[in-house]
Amino acid sequence: MITIRSKYIYTNKEGQWIDGYVCIDGNSIHQLIPYEKREDFPQLMKAEDVYDFTDNLVLPGFCDFHVHLINSATIELDGDLRTAASEEEAARMLWERNKSKTKEQWVLGGAWDDILWNTSKEPSKAALDQYFPDVPVFALNKECHGAWVNSKTLEIFHITKETPDPPNGRISRDEEGNPAGYLHETAMFEVQKKIFERMSDEQVANYAKVFIKTANRCGITSLGDVVGVCPIRPEAYKYLEDSGGLNARIFFYVELEKPLKEVHELQRKYSSSMLKCCGVKAFIDGTPQGDSGYMLEGYWDNPKEKGTPMIDPDRFLELVKTFHKGDVQMRIHACGDAGVRLCLDCFETAQNLYGRKDLRHCIEHIEVTTPEDIPRFGELGVIASVQPEHLPKYDFVEHPFHKKLGPIRMNYSWPFESIRKGGGVLAYGTDSPVAPLDPWRGIFRAVNRLTNQLQPQGGWNPKERVSVEESVKAYTYGGIFAAGMEERLGTLEAGKLADMVVLDKNIFQICHDRDQMFHVKPLLTMVDGRIVYEEEKG
């Protein structure tokens, strides 16, 4: 038995605090005991391990409900480029990290951000070719909607002057029409899919293990792994689980285009508390920043462009009806207001045909919507899976979305609090590798809606600030509820699985202090009763 002692144990159950003990027996919470009743339980002091955290904060483990696990892992291992100030610096950073690789291996770093490069040009294969003439490179951008590749990668996948742009995608080209080294949206999807199809389960598992270790250091005990540019590899996760190396729960979502029968088979095969196939996921649009978010009206700075749905709306409705009828949860990426409305309309149609059901469908991101659609989340039981750390687009006084959306639509951007007040459930995540994993950064952002430079004064769209209590709930319970695991996780209660984190600072007390919030550190992370991370002392 393990006993954890603290004056500040937040159970996450109706705002309950306990000054006392959490007793863990095996993989579950045996009981919670108030400090004043400790003498009634002498067996507490007989526990094999007693951890006294005095006034450090104890709370349920964080659930990052939206990550691209393998993409995040490859970037962490092969080179995180988000600090690169130029194309040349990014290429050099990749070389420094991967110069020992052979032509049989891949360089899969990324998270580069060309807005920081002070150029309007897209990155070219030439910058990569000077460092990697024979080793293939595939480097995702920060938004995970574009990839920078070298000549070797183009050669491997036979992408030439004659290769047409795919629907909803683009191959950048030079003046002669030759591929220039940048693949946008669907142009990169098939490339990345084929790269990972060539990897063994053991190779993918080794990538995943590194990322999970980082997640544990951030107090994260559960991950919602959603299919994106990289396919889900549940066999690799099962390899980790069977070998005792799966140190975070993984709730994964495969492609919406998979046949219903295959999804049901995956759900039967992967149904443990550590590894669970929850449903399917799809993209309905891109992002407003790239003019690819599906909008009801044209962009403020490009009125003729409204974006287009990535799936034909009639086809999308049929898929939604099929999976709703088949009792499968759906998660749909929708950033633009037309994309969000299309999702809500299709969910509503499916419910009218086949009943409401408790499937907890989700819409991902919701970067902008309309006042008419905000209450529909609560009415339809659709979960808002949102990422607060997406808000601070660089350092703004006037948010970059102003020029994209204009003054009216800006008021309905990332409308977290309005959705919550309307009865919708919030589930927080990061969309890693798009944003760093640290949950306290997302909590600071949701509570204050400020950049790192504390701009704009009073917060951007301040009516959408979410309280710290509700933000902690969205980060510890929201994703758990969305995954249908709230009977076993998400709160600290007797009988529930022992997933928890101990933090060095009380985020309830410092939630408005940027400097303190950005330097929160977990002291201990526990998953399934096992200590998977403990701060080194001394």
C-alpha positions as CSV (number, residue, x, y, z in Angstrom):
1,M,0.0,0.0,0.0
2,I,1.1,3.5,-0.8
3,T,-0.1,6.5,1.2
4,I,0.1,10.1,0.0
5,R,-0.2,12.9,2.6
6,S,-1.0,16.5,1.8
7,K,-2.9,19.5,3.3
8,Y,-4.2,20.2,-0.2
9,I,-5.8,17.2,-1.9
10,Y,-8.3,18.3,-4.6
11,T,-10.6,15.4,-5.3
12,N,-12.3,17.1,-8.3
13,K,-15.6,16.0,-6.9
14,E,-17.9,19.0,-6.6
15,G,-14.9,21.2,-5.6
16,Q,-14.1,19.0,-2.6
17,W,-10.8,19.6,-0.8
18,I,-9.3,17.2,1.8
19,D,-6.5,17.8,4.3
20,G,-5.4,14.3,4.8
21,Y,-4.3,11.1,3.1
22,V,-4.9,9.2,-0.1
23,C,-4.3,5.4,0.4
24,I,-3.5,3.4,-2.7
25,D,-3.8,-0.4,-2.7
26,G,-2.6,-2.0,-5.9
27,N,-3.8,0.0,-8.9
28,S,-6.8,1.7,-7.1
29,I,-7.6,4.2,-4.4
30,H,-8.5,2.3,-1.2
31,Q,-9.7,5.3,0.7
32,L,-9.3,9.0,1.5
33,I,-8.9,9.9,5.1
34,P,-9.1,13.4,6.7
35,Y,-6.1,14.3,8.8
36,E,-8.2,14.7,12.0
37,K,-9.3,11.0,11.7
38,R,-5.8,9.6,11.2
39,E,-5.7,7.9,14.6
40,D,-8.7,5.8,13.6
41,F,-6.6,4.3,10.9
42,P,-3.3,3.1,12.4
43,Q,-2.6,1.0,9.3
44,L,-1.8,4.2,7.5
45,M,1.5,4.4,9.1
46,K,2.2,0.7,8.2
47,A,2.1,1.4,4.5
48,E,5.2,0.3,2.7
49,D,5.6,3.7,1.3
50,V,4.4,7.0,2.9
51,Y,4.9,10.2,0.9
52,D,4.4,13.3,2.9
53,F,4.0,16.3,0.6
54,T,2.9,18.7,3.3
55,D,1.3,21.6,1.4
56,N,1.9,20.5,-2.2
57,L,-1.1,20.1,-4.4
58,V,-2.5,16.6,-5.1
59,L,-5.1,16.2,-7.8
60,P,-6.2,13.7,-10.4
61,G,-3.8,13.1,-13.2
62,F,-4.1,15.3,-16.3
63,C,-5.7,14.0,-19.4
64,D,-4.4,15.6,-22.6
65,F,-7.4,14.7,-24.8
66,H,-5.9,15.7,-28.1
67,V,-2.4,14.7,-29.1
68,H,-0.8,13.2,-32.2
69,L,1.4,10.9,-30.2
70,I,3.8,9.5,-32.8
71,N,4.2,12.9,-34.5
72,S,5.1,14.4,-31.2
73,A,7.5,11.6,-30.4
74,T,9.4,11.9,-33.7
75,I,9.8,15.6,-33.3
76,E,11.0,15.2,-29.8
77,L,13.6,12.6,-30.9
78,D,14.6,13.9,-34.3
79,G,14.6,17.7,-33.6
80,D,12.1,20.3,-32.4
81,L,12.5,23.3,-34.7
82,R,10.0,25.7,-33.1
83,T,12.8,28.1,-32.0
84,A,14.5,28.2,-35.4
85,A,14.7,31.8,-36.7
86,S,15.3,31.0,-40.3
87,E,15.1,28.2,-42.9
88,E,18.8,27.8,-42.8
89,E,18.9,27.5,-39.0
90,A,16.1,24.9,-39.0
91,A,17.9,22.8,-41.6
92,R,21.1,23.1,-39.5
93,M,19.3,22.1,-36.4
94,L,18.0,19.0,-38.1
95,W,21.5,18.1,-39.2
96,E,23.0,18.5,-35.8
97,R,20.4,16.1,-34.4
98,N,20.5,13.6,-37.2
99,K,24.0,13.7,-38.8
100,S,24.7,10.1,-37.9
101,K,21.6,8.7,-39.7
102,T,22.0,6.6,-42.8
103,K,20.1,6.7,-46.1
104,E,17.9,3.7,-44.8
105,Q,16.6,5.9,-42.0
106,W,14.3,8.9,-41.8
107,V,14.7,12.4,-40.4
108,L,11.3,13.2,-38.8
109,G,11.9,16.4,-36.8
110,G,9.6,19.4,-37.2
111,A,7.4,22.0,-35.5
112,W,9.1,24.7,-37.5
113,D,7.3,28.1,-37.8
114,D,8.0,30.1,-40.9
115,I,6.2,33.2,-39.5
116,L,9.3,33.5,-37.3
117,W,11.6,33.4,-40.4
118,N,10.5,36.9,-41.7
119,T,9.9,35.6,-45.2
120,S,6.8,35.0,-47.3
121,K,8.5,32.2,-49.1
122,E,7.7,28.6,-48.3
123,P,10.7,26.4,-47.3
124,S,12.6,24.7,-50.1
125,K,14.2,21.4,-50.7
126,A,17.5,23.1,-51.4
127,A,18.1,24.1,-47.8
128,L,17.7,20.5,-46.7
129,D,19.5,19.0,-49.6
130,Q,22.8,20.6,-48.7
131,Y,22.7,18.7,-45.4
132,F,20.8,15.6,-46.4
133,P,21.6,14.7,-50.0
134,D,20.8,11.0,-49.5
135,V,18.8,10.7,-46.2
136,P,15.1,11.4,-46.6
137,V,13.6,14.2,-44.6
138,F,10.0,14.8,-43.6
139,A,9.6,17.8,-41.2
140,L,6.1,18.9,-40.2
141,N,5.4,22.5,-39.6
142,K,4.1,23.8,-36.2
143,E,0.4,23.6,-37.3
144,C,0.9,20.0,-38.6
145,H,-0.8,21.1,-41.9
146,G,2.3,21.2,-44.0
147,A,5.6,19.3,-44.4
148,W,9.0,20.4,-45.5
149,V,10.8,17.6,-47.6
150,N,14.1,17.2,-49.4
151,S,14.8,15.8,-52.9
152,K,15.3,12.3,-51.6
153,T,11.8,12.2,-50.1
154,L,10.3,13.5,-53.3
155,E,12.3,10.8,-55.2
156,I,11.1,8.0,-52.9
157,F,7.5,8.8,-53.4
158,H,7.8,9.7,-57.1
159,I,6.5,13.2,-56.7
160,T,7.5,15.0,-59.9
161,K,6.6,17.8,-62.2
162,E,3.8,15.6,-63.6
163,T,2.3,14.8,-60.2
164,P,-1.0,16.6,-59.8
165,D,-2.1,18.4,-56.6
166,P,-4.4,16.1,-54.7
167,P,-7.9,17.4,-53.7
168,N,-7.6,19.8,-50.7
169,G,-3.8,19.7,-51.0
170,R,-1.0,21.4,-52.7
171,I,2.6,20.6,-53.9
172,S,4.7,23.7,-53.9
173,R,6.5,24.2,-57.2
174,D,9.3,26.3,-58.6
175,E,9.1,28.5,-61.7
176,E,9.5,25.4,-64.0
177,G,6.7,23.5,-62.1
178,N,9.0,21.1,-60.3
179,P,8.2,20.2,-56.7
180,A,10.0,22.8,-54.5
181,G,10.0,21.0,-51.2
182,Y,6.8,21.8,-49.4
183,L,3.6,19.7,-49.2
184,H,0.4,21.2,-47.9
185,E,-2.6,19.5,-46.3
186,T,-3.6,16.3,-48.1
187,A,-0.4,16.4,-50.3
188,M,1.5,15.4,-47.2
189,F,-1.0,13.0,-45.6
190,E,-0.3,10.0,-47.8
191,V,3.4,10.5,-47.7
192,Q,3.5,10.4,-43.9
193,K,1.1,7.4,-43.8
194,K,3.5,5.5,-46.1
195,I,6.5,6.4,-44.0
196,F,5.0,5.0,-40.8
197,E,3.6,1.9,-42.6
198,R,7.2,0.9,-43.2
199,M,8.2,1.0,-39.5
200,S,7.9,-2.0,-37.2
201,D,5.8,-2.1,-34.1
202,E,8.9,-2.1,-32.0
203,Q,10.3,1.1,-33.8
204,V,7.0,2.9,-33.3
205,A,6.8,1.7,-29.7
206,N,10.2,3.1,-29.0
207,Y,9.1,6.5,-30.3
208,A,5.9,6.3,-28.2
209,K,7.8,5.4,-25.0
210,V,9.9,8.6,-25.2
211,F,6.8,10.8,-25.6
212,I,5.0,9.1,-22.8
213,K,7.9,9.6,-20.5
214,T,7.8,13.4,-21.3
215,A,4.0,13.3,-20.7
216,N,4.5,11.8,-17.3
217,R,7.0,14.5,-16.4
218,C,4.1,17.0,-17.1
219,G,1.7,15.2,-14.8
220,I,-0.2,13.6,-17.7
221,T,-1.6,10.2,-17.0
222,S,-4.0,9.8,-20.0
223,L,-3.7,10.7,-23.7
224,G,-6.3,11.0,-26.4
225,D,-4.4,10.0,-29.5
226,V,-6.2,11.1,-32.6
227,V,-5.4,10.2,-36.1
228,G,-4.0,13.0,-38.1
229,V,-1.1,13.1,-40.6
230,C,0.2,10.0,-38.9
231,P,-1.9,6.8,-38.7
232,I,-2.7,5.2,-35.3
233,R,-0.6,2.2,-34.5
234,P,-2.4,0.3,-31.7
235,E,-0.2,-2.8,-32.2
236,A,2.8,-0.7,-31.1
237,Y,1.0,0.5,-28.0
238,K,-0.1,-3.1,-27.3
239,Y,3.5,-4.1,-27.5
240,L,4.3,-1.5,-24.8
241,E,1.4,-2.6,-22.7
242,D,2.3,-6.3,-22.9
243,S,6.0,-5.5,-22.0
244,G,5.0,-3.3,-19.0
245,G,6.1,-0.1,-20.6
246,L,2.8,1.6,-21.2
247,N,3.0,4.4,-18.5
248,A,0.0,6.4,-19.7
249,R,-3.5,5.4,-20.7
250,I,-4.1,5.8,-24.4
251,F,-7.6,6.4,-25.7
252,F,-7.3,6.3,-29.5
253,Y,-9.4,7.3,-32.5
254,V,-8.9,5.9,-36.0
255,E,-9.9,7.2,-39.4
256,L,-13.6,7.9,-40.0
257,E,-13.3,6.3,-43.4
258,K,-12.6,2.9,-41.8
259,P,-15.5,0.4,-42.3
260,L,-17.8,0.2,-39.3
261,K,-17.0,-3.5,-38.9
262,E,-13.3,-2.9,-38.6
263,V,-13.8,-0.2,-36.0
264,H,-16.0,-2.6,-33.9
265,E,-13.2,-5.2,-34.2
266,L,-10.7,-2.7,-32.9
267,Q,-13.0,-1.7,-30.0
268,R,-13.3,-5.4,-29.0
269,K,-9.6,-6.0,-29.3
270,Y,-8.5,-2.8,-27.5
271,S,-10.8,-2.3,-24.5
272,S,-8.6,-2.3,-21.4
273,S,-8.3,0.6,-19.0
274,M,-4.8,1.3,-20.3
275,L,-5.5,1.0,-24.0
276,K,-8.9,1.7,-25.5
277,C,-10.2,2.2,-29.0
278,C,-12.9,4.8,-28.4
279,G,-14.0,5.7,-31.9
280,V,-13.2,7.5,-35.1
281,K,-11.8,10.9,-36.1
282,A,-11.9,13.0,-39.3
283,F,-11.0,16.5,-40.6
284,I,-13.8,18.6,-42.0
285,D,-11.6,21.6,-42.8
286,G,-8.2,23.1,-42.2
287,T,-7.5,26.3,-40.2
288,P,-8.5,29.9,-40.6
289,Q,-4.8,31.0,-40.4
290,G,-4.2,29.1,-43.7
291,D,-7.5,30.3,-45.3
292,S,-8.5,26.6,-45.2
293,G,-11.0,26.7,-42.3
294,Y,-14.5,26.3,-43.8
295,M,-16.4,29.5,-43.2
296,L,-19.9,30.7,-43.7
297,E,-18.7,34.0,-45.1
298,G,-15.4,35.0,-46.9
299,Y,-12.3,35.8,-44.9
300,W,-12.0,39.5,-43.9
301,D,-8.7,39.9,-45.7
302,N,-9.6,37.5,-48.6
303,P,-13.4,37.9,-49.2
304,K,-13.5,35.5,-52.1
305,E,-12.1,32.6,-50.1
306,K,-14.4,30.7,-47.6
307,G,-12.5,27.4,-47.5
308,T,-14.0,24.1,-48.6
309,P,-14.9,21.0,-46.6
310,M,-12.4,18.2,-46.9
311,I,-15.2,15.7,-47.1
312,D,-18.2,16.1,-49.4
313,P,-21.0,17.2,-47.0
314,D,-23.4,14.5,-48.3
315,R,-20.7,11.8,-47.9
316,F,-19.9,13.2,-44.4
317,L,-23.6,13.0,-43.3
318,E,-23.8,9.4,-44.5
319,L,-20.6,8.5,-42.5
320,V,-22.0,10.3,-39.4
321,K,-25.3,8.4,-39.7
322,T,-23.5,5.1,-40.1
323,F,-21.2,5.5,-37.0
324,H,-23.9,7.0,-34.8
325,K,-26.3,4.1,-35.7
326,G,-23.4,1.7,-35.0
327,D,-22.8,3.2,-31.6
328,V,-19.3,4.6,-32.3
329,Q,-18.1,7.9,-31.0
330,M,-16.9,10.5,-33.5
331,R,-14.4,13.3,-33.2
332,I,-14.3,15.9,-36.0
333,H,-11.7,18.6,-36.6
334,A,-13.7,21.8,-37.4
335,C,-12.0,25.2,-37.0
336,G,-14.3,27.4,-39.2
337,D,-17.8,28.4,-38.3
338,A,-19.3,26.6,-41.4
339,G,-17.3,23.5,-40.4
340,V,-18.6,23.6,-36.9
341,R,-22.2,24.0,-38.1
342,L,-21.9,21.2,-40.6
343,C,-20.8,18.9,-37.7
344,L,-23.6,20.0,-35.4
345,D,-26.2,19.6,-38.2
346,C,-25.0,16.1,-39.1
347,F,-24.9,15.0,-35.4
348,E,-28.4,16.4,-35.0
349,T,-29.7,14.6,-38.1
350,A,-28.2,11.3,-36.8
351,Q,-29.8,11.8,-33.4
352,N,-33.2,12.5,-34.9
353,L,-32.9,9.3,-37.0
354,Y,-31.4,6.9,-34.5
355,G,-31.9,8.4,-31.0
356,R,-29.8,10.7,-28.8
357,K,-27.5,7.9,-27.4
358,D,-24.7,8.6,-25.0
359,L,-21.9,8.5,-27.5
360,R,-20.3,11.9,-26.6
361,H,-19.3,13.0,-30.1
362,C,-16.7,15.7,-30.1
363,I,-15.8,18.7,-32.2
364,E,-12.1,19.5,-32.2
365,H,-10.7,23.1,-32.0
366,I,-13.8,25.3,-32.7
367,E,-11.6,28.3,-33.5
368,V,-14.7,30.3,-34.5
369,T,-18.4,29.6,-34.5
370,T,-21.6,31.6,-34.3
371,P,-23.8,32.7,-31.4
372,E,-26.6,30.5,-32.8
373,D,-24.5,27.4,-32.7
374,I,-22.9,27.8,-29.3
375,P,-25.9,26.5,-27.3
376,R,-26.2,23.5,-29.6
377,F,-23.2,21.8,-27.9
378,G,-25.2,21.5,-24.7
379,E,-28.5,20.7,-26.4
380,L,-27.0,17.9,-28.5
381,G,-24.5,16.6,-25.9
382,V,-21.5,17.3,-28.2
383,I,-18.2,17.8,-26.3
384,A,-16.0,20.8,-27.1
385,S,-12.5,19.4,-27.4
386,V,-10.4,22.5,-27.3
387,Q,-6.8,23.6,-26.9
388,P,-6.3,26.8,-24.8
389,E,-2.6,27.0,-25.8
390,H,-3.7,27.7,-29.4
391,L,-4.9,31.1,-28.4
392,P,-1.6,33.1,-28.1
393,K,-0.8,33.3,-31.7
394,Y,2.7,34.8,-31.1
395,D,2.7,38.1,-29.2
396,F,-0.3,40.2,-30.0
397,V,-2.0,43.3,-28.9
398,E,-4.4,42.8,-31.8
399,H,-4.8,39.1,-32.4
400,P,-3.9,37.9,-36.0
401,F,-7.4,36.6,-36.3
402,H,-8.6,40.2,-36.5
403,K,-7.5,40.5,-40.1
404,K,-8.8,37.0,-40.9
405,L,-12.2,37.2,-39.3
406,G,-13.0,40.9,-38.8
407,P,-14.4,42.6,-35.7
408,I,-17.7,40.7,-35.4
409,R,-16.6,37.1,-35.9
410,M,-13.7,37.8,-33.6
411,N,-16.1,37.8,-30.7
412,Y,-17.0,34.1,-31.3
413,S,-13.4,32.8,-31.5
414,W,-12.5,30.0,-29.1
415,P,-15.8,30.5,-27.1
416,F,-14.9,28.3,-24.2
417,E,-17.0,29.9,-21.5
418,S,-20.0,30.5,-23.6
419,I,-20.1,26.8,-24.6
420,R,-19.6,25.7,-21.0
421,K,-22.4,28.1,-19.7
422,G,-24.6,26.7,-22.5
423,G,-24.3,23.2,-21.0
424,G,-21.4,21.9,-23.1
425,V,-18.6,19.9,-21.7
426,L,-15.1,21.1,-22.2
427,A,-12.2,18.7,-22.7
428,Y,-8.8,20.3,-22.8
429,G,-5.7,19.2,-24.7
430,T,-2.7,20.6,-26.6
431,D,-2.8,19.1,-30.1
432,S,0.8,18.2,-29.4
433,P,3.1,18.7,-31.3
434,V,1.3,22.0,-32.2
435,A,1.7,23.2,-28.6
436,P,3.8,22.1,-25.6
437,L,2.4,19.5,-23.3
438,D,2.5,21.5,-20.0
439,P,-1.1,21.5,-18.7
440,W,-0.6,24.6,-16.5
441,R,0.2,26.7,-19.6
442,G,-3.2,25.8,-21.0
443,I,-4.9,26.5,-17.7
444,F,-3.2,29.9,-17.5
445,R,-4.3,30.6,-21.0
446,A,-8.0,29.6,-20.5
447,V,-8.2,31.5,-17.2
448,N,-6.6,34.7,-18.4
449,R,-6.6,34.7,-22.3
450,L,-3.3,36.5,-22.3
451,T,-0.1,36.1,-24.4
452,N,3.3,35.4,-22.7
453,Q,3.7,39.2,-22.7
454,L,0.4,39.6,-20.8
455,Q,-1.3,41.1,-23.8
456,P,-3.9,42.4,-24.4
457,Q,-4.8,44.1,-21.2
458,G,-7.8,42.4,-19.5
459,G,-7.5,39.4,-21.8
460,W,-8.5,38.7,-25.4
461,N,-12.3,38.1,-25.6
462,P,-12.4,38.3,-21.8
463,K,-16.0,37.1,-21.6
464,E,-14.6,33.7,-22.7
465,R,-12.3,33.3,-19.7
466,V,-12.9,30.1,-17.8
467,S,-12.5,29.8,-14.0
468,V,-9.5,27.9,-12.7
469,E,-11.8,25.3,-11.1
470,E,-13.6,24.7,-14.4
471,S,-10.3,24.6,-16.3
472,V,-8.8,22.1,-13.9
473,K,-11.9,20.0,-14.4
474,A,-11.6,20.3,-18.2
475,Y,-8.0,19.1,-18.0
476,T,-8.5,16.2,-15.5
477,Y,-12.1,15.1,-16.0
478,G,-13.3,16.5,-19.3
479,G,-11.3,14.1,-21.5
480,I,-11.9,11.2,-19.2
481,F,-15.7,11.9,-19.5
482,A,-15.4,12.1,-23.2
483,A,-13.6,8.8,-23.4
484,G,-16.4,7.2,-21.3
485,M,-14.0,6.4,-18.3
486,E,-15.5,8.7,-15.7
487,E,-16.7,5.7,-13.5
488,R,-13.0,4.7,-13.1
489,L,-11.0,7.9,-13.5
490,G,-11.1,11.7,-13.3
491,T,-11.7,12.1,-9.6
492,L,-10.0,11.0,-6.4
493,E,-12.5,8.6,-4.8
494,A,-12.3,5.2,-3.1
495,G,-12.5,2.5,-5.7
496,K,-11.3,4.5,-8.6
497,L,-8.1,3.8,-10.4
498,A,-5.1,5.5,-8.9
499,D,-4.0,8.1,-11.4
500,M,-2.8,11.3,-9.8
501,V,-0.2,14.0,-9.8
502,V,1.5,16.1,-7.1
503,L,2.5,19.6,-8.1
504,D,5.1,21.9,-6.4
505,K,2.8,24.9,-6.6
506,N,-0.9,25.3,-6.0
507,I,-2.3,26.3,-9.3
508,F,-5.6,27.4,-7.8
509,Q,-3.7,30.1,-5.9
510,I,-1.3,31.3,-8.6
511,C,-3.5,30.9,-11.7
512,H,-3.2,34.6,-12.7
513,D,0.6,34.7,-12.2
514,R,2.3,33.9,-15.5
515,D,5.8,33.5,-14.1
516,Q,4.7,31.1,-11.4
517,M,2.3,29.1,-13.7
518,F,4.9,28.6,-16.4
519,H,7.3,27.2,-13.8
520,V,5.0,24.6,-12.2
521,K,6.7,21.3,-11.7
522,P,5.3,17.9,-10.9
523,L,6.9,16.2,-7.9
524,L,5.2,12.8,-8.6
525,T,3.0,11.3,-11.3
526,M,1.1,8.0,-10.6
527,V,-0.6,5.8,-13.2
528,D,-2.6,2.8,-12.2
529,G,-1.0,2.8,-8.8
530,R,2.5,2.9,-10.2
531,I,4.9,5.8,-9.7
532,V,5.9,6.6,-13.3
533,Y,7.7,9.9,-12.5
534,E,9.3,11.3,-9.4
535,E,11.3,14.5,-9.2
536,E,15.0,13.8,-8.4
537,K,15.9,15.1,-5.0
538,G,19.0,17.2,-4.5
